[in-house]
Amino acid sequence: MRLDGQMVIVTGAGQGIGYAIAEAFARAGGVVAIAEINPETGQDAAERLARQRCAACFCHVDVRDKESVQAMVRDFEARYDRVDVLVNNAGMVAVGPSVDFPEETWRASIDSLLTGTFFCCQAVAPGMIRRRSGNIINISSCAAMGGWPMRAAYNAAKAGVVALTQVLAVEWAQHNIRVNSIAPGVTLTESTQKIVAAGLADQRGYERRTPLGRLAKPEEIARVALFLASDAASYITGETIRVDGGWVAYQYF
Ligand SMILES: NC(=O)c1ccc[n+]([C@@H]2O[C@H](COP(=O)([O-])OP(=O)(O)OC[C@H]3O[C@@H](n4cnc5c(N)ncnc54)[C@H](O)[C@@H]3O)[C@@H](O)[C@H]2O)c1
């Protein structure tokens, strides 16, 4: 699947799933913006791609801040003419009991995962509507599809991303813009490793609970994103594809 000449923005692409998506899209011929809040990882990711002879740049953004998002998209469009594909991947995960979950952490989670996704969609939409062409991929989670203890803000935000995907897909289909989402299962990234190291999650437990018996690799999520971005998915919109090793399907014990 090729994305030759496609102009792409991937948020939160300094590491993890976002980086894997940026790398897959750049290797497929796309021109990719690493849209990141962390300048160190963002710059480093863009350089890693450049060393592979891929077209990539770092764009600083805080997706929680509408001004910052609008400026990032404006600058990218000024430099590369348009945004063909947007991947909303940035966000944070916070784990803790609901009874005294801090208001500040609740707001930060919803702002980065759900509101940030909406701001980015809003920022690219006018150009996509003008050109009657666009492709948006939102990263949700299999956590949106059931109750996980200690993750009230995260699960609610990710369920919101599934609903937002459906609303924008039906609203913008008339403009030939496709909007889909991916619901990854537990994926071996820096943030998962941190949560495991902090004793807030049990990697072996996740593996036992997953029918395929292992965590996802970031590249396995990236391959599905590449499919959704490509013409192979030209009649898919409003869809959420689970890439979870059977996690949600499993209901037995
Ligand atoms: N890792 C998993 O198990 C898993 C499972 C399902 C869904 N997801 C989702 O996939 C996405 C990526 O997950 P990951 O594990 O690679 O995460 P990660 O924490 O490793 O990477 C997230 C990136 O987003 C950036 N970011 C955070 N807040 C930002 C903001 N306000 N503006 C711009 N950038 C910001 C971070 O700096 C980081 O580079 C997230 O949306 C996550 O919820 C992850």
PDBQT file of the ligand as one rigid body, heavy atoms in Angstrom, charges set to zero:
ROOT
HETATM    1  N1  LIG A 301      -0.058   1.466  24.353  1.00  0.00    +0.000 N 
HETATM    2  C1  LIG A 301      -1.228   0.888  24.453  1.00  0.00    +0.000 C 
HETATM    3  O1  LIG A 301      -1.358  -0.198  25.047  1.00  0.00    +0.000 OA
HETATM    4  C2  LIG A 301      -2.442   1.507  23.815  1.00  0.00    +0.000 A 
HETATM    5  C3  LIG A 301      -3.602   0.728  23.691  1.00  0.00    +0.000 A 
HETATM    6  C4  LIG A 301      -4.720   1.300  23.088  1.00  0.00    +0.000 A 
HETATM    7  C5  LIG A 301      -4.686   2.608  22.640  1.00  0.00    +0.000 A 
HETATM    8  N2  LIG A 301      -3.534   3.330  22.800  1.00  0.00    +0.000 N 
HETATM    9  C6  LIG A 301      -3.552   4.715  22.324  1.00  0.00    +0.000 C 
HETATM   10  O2  LIG A 301      -2.585   4.882  21.315  1.00  0.00    +0.000 OA
HETATM   11  C7  LIG A 301      -2.038   6.202  21.375  1.00  0.00    +0.000 C 
HETATM   12  C8  LIG A 301      -0.534   6.114  21.534  1.00  0.00    +0.000 C 
HETATM   13  O3  LIG A 301      -0.218   5.312  22.636  1.00  0.00    +0.000 OA
HETATM   14  P1  LIG A 301       1.292   5.058  23.084  1.00  0.00    +0.000 P 
HETATM   15  O4  LIG A 301       1.272   3.918  24.032  1.00  0.00    +0.000 OA
HETATM   16  O5  LIG A 301       2.169   5.049  21.897  1.00  0.00    +0.000 OA
HETATM   17  O6  LIG A 301       1.517   6.389  23.955  1.00  0.00    +0.000 OA
HETATM   18  P2  LIG A 301       2.850   7.129  24.389  1.00  0.00    +0.000 P 
HETATM   19  O7  LIG A 301       2.572   7.753  25.710  1.00  0.00    +0.000 OA
HETATM   20  O8  LIG A 301       4.039   6.222  24.278  1.00  0.00    +0.000 OA
HETATM   21  O9  LIG A 301       2.946   8.264  23.277  1.00  0.00    +0.000 OA
HETATM   22  C9  LIG A 301       2.020   9.314  23.262  1.00  0.00    +0.000 C 
HETATM   23  C10 LIG A 301       2.678  10.509  22.598  1.00  0.00    +0.000 C 
HETATM   24  O10 LIG A 301       1.758  11.594  22.599  1.00  0.00    +0.000 OA
HETATM   25  C11 LIG A 301       2.461  12.765  22.992  1.00  0.00    +0.000 C 
HETATM   26  N3  LIG A 301       1.508  13.696  23.606  1.00  0.00    +0.000 N 
HETATM   27  C12 LIG A 301       0.909  13.587  24.819  1.00  0.00    +0.000 A 
HETATM   28  N4  LIG A 301       0.123  14.640  25.052  1.00  0.00    +0.000 NA
HETATM   29  C13 LIG A 301       0.214  15.446  23.958  1.00  0.00    +0.000 A 
HETATM   30  C14 LIG A 301      -0.372  16.690  23.617  1.00  0.00    +0.000 A 
HETATM   31  N5  LIG A 301      -1.201  17.329  24.452  1.00  0.00    +0.000 N 
HETATM   32  N6  LIG A 301      -0.077  17.233  22.405  1.00  0.00    +0.000 NA
HETATM   33  C15 LIG A 301       0.776  16.607  21.551  1.00  0.00    +0.000 A 
HETATM   34  N7  LIG A 301       1.367  15.420  21.837  1.00  0.00    +0.000 NA
HETATM   35  C16 LIG A 301       1.094  14.851  23.030  1.00  0.00    +0.000 A 
HETATM   36  C17 LIG A 301       3.510  12.277  23.986  1.00  0.00    +0.000 C 
HETATM   37  O11 LIG A 301       4.573  13.205  24.168  1.00  0.00    +0.000 OA
HETATM   38  C18 LIG A 301       3.941  10.975  23.342  1.00  0.00    +0.000 C 
HETATM   39  O12 LIG A 301       4.984  11.163  22.412  1.00  0.00    +0.000 OA
HETATM   40  C19 LIG A 301      -2.724   6.884  22.549  1.00  0.00    +0.000 C 
HETATM   41  O13 LIG A 301      -3.844   7.599  22.074  1.00  0.00    +0.000 OA
HETATM   42  C20 LIG A 301      -3.162   5.728  23.396  1.00  0.00    +0.000 C 
HETATM   43  O14 LIG A 301      -4.235   6.046  24.234  1.00  0.00    +0.000 OA
HETATM   44  C21 LIG A 301      -2.414   2.820  23.366  1.00  0.00    +0.000 A 
ENDROOT
TORSDOF 0
